[in-house]
């Protein structure tokens, strides 16, 4: 049961595209929007990876970002930290420490 709950939390935390941004459905739309069209994730889904409009902005929680609030690489898990908004909307294929409520979380790997 705990594994199922953890899996659901991971899936909700690491979505392929931020809910705030609707991803273009075709290669042409993606490239016109400045995105990278490709196959991502274990299932090799064709998706658009758009640049995040708030990339590099200081944050203390992913709710403040289009994509995710990423902790500095040197920040220990469980420590207080300020992060930066991730530069892309797609999180598939990444393993990143996030900042939630000002606290660094263990790395989340999205695939």
N, C-alpha and C positions, 0 to 999 in steps of 0.2 A: 504494500500500500504506500509506504513512504517513497519508494522508487517512482511510483506513478505520479505522486504529488510533486516530487522534485522534477520529473520530466515535464509536467504541465507548467511548472514555474519557469523552467528553462525555455520552453517554447514560447511562453508569453513574453519573457524578458528579451529574447533574441529573435525578433521578427525580421524577415528579410527586408522589409521596407517599413519605414515609420508610418503609423496610421495617419499622420498629419499630411503626408505627401502621397498622392496617387501616382503610382509608377506608370510610365508610358507602356503600352501593350505591344508595340512593334519596334523593330530595330530603327526604322526611320524616325519615329516619334522620339525614341530614346536619344539618338544621336543629335537630333534637332534641339533637344533640351539640354545638351551638353553631357549626357550620360554615356556609360560604357555598356554596350549590349554583350551578353555572353551567357555561358552555361555555368551555373553556380550550385553549390551544395552537393550532397551525396546523390540526390536524384537528378542532378545535372539539369535543373530547370532553366529555361531561357528567361532571363530577367534583365531588367535595366538597373544599373547602379548609378544613381545620380549624385552629383556633388551636393553636400549639405550646405545650405545657405548660411548657416551659423558656425561653420567649421572654425575651430580654434577659439571660440568664445569661452570665457571662464564659466564654470558651472559647479554646482554641488549636488546635482541630481539629474538623471536622464530626462525627467519631465521638463527640464529647462531647455532641452535640445531637440532638434529635428530628428536626430538619430539616437545618439547615446552620449552620456557623460563619461569620458575615459580618464582613468587615474594615471598619474605620472608613473612611468615604468619602475621607478625606485621606491614608490610608496608602498609600505608594508600593508598587507591585508589586515583590516580591522582598525587601521589608523584613520585619523581625521585628515582630510585632504580636499583640496580644490582640484577639479579636473578641467578638461577642455572638451568641447563638443567635437565628436568624431567627424571627420571630413567627408564621409560618404554615407548614403542612406542604407546601403546594403551591409548587413553584418554577417552574412553567410561566409564561412571560410576564415573567420577571425577567432582569436582567443585573446580577449582583452579584459583587464581589470576595470570594473565600472566604479563610479562614485554614486552612492545612493544615500540621500540624507546627510551628505558630507562625510560618509564613511566608505572606505575602500572595500570592495567585495572581492572574493576570489575570482580568478579569471573565468569568464563564461565563453564557451566555444560554441559558435553557431554553425551548424551544417545541417 
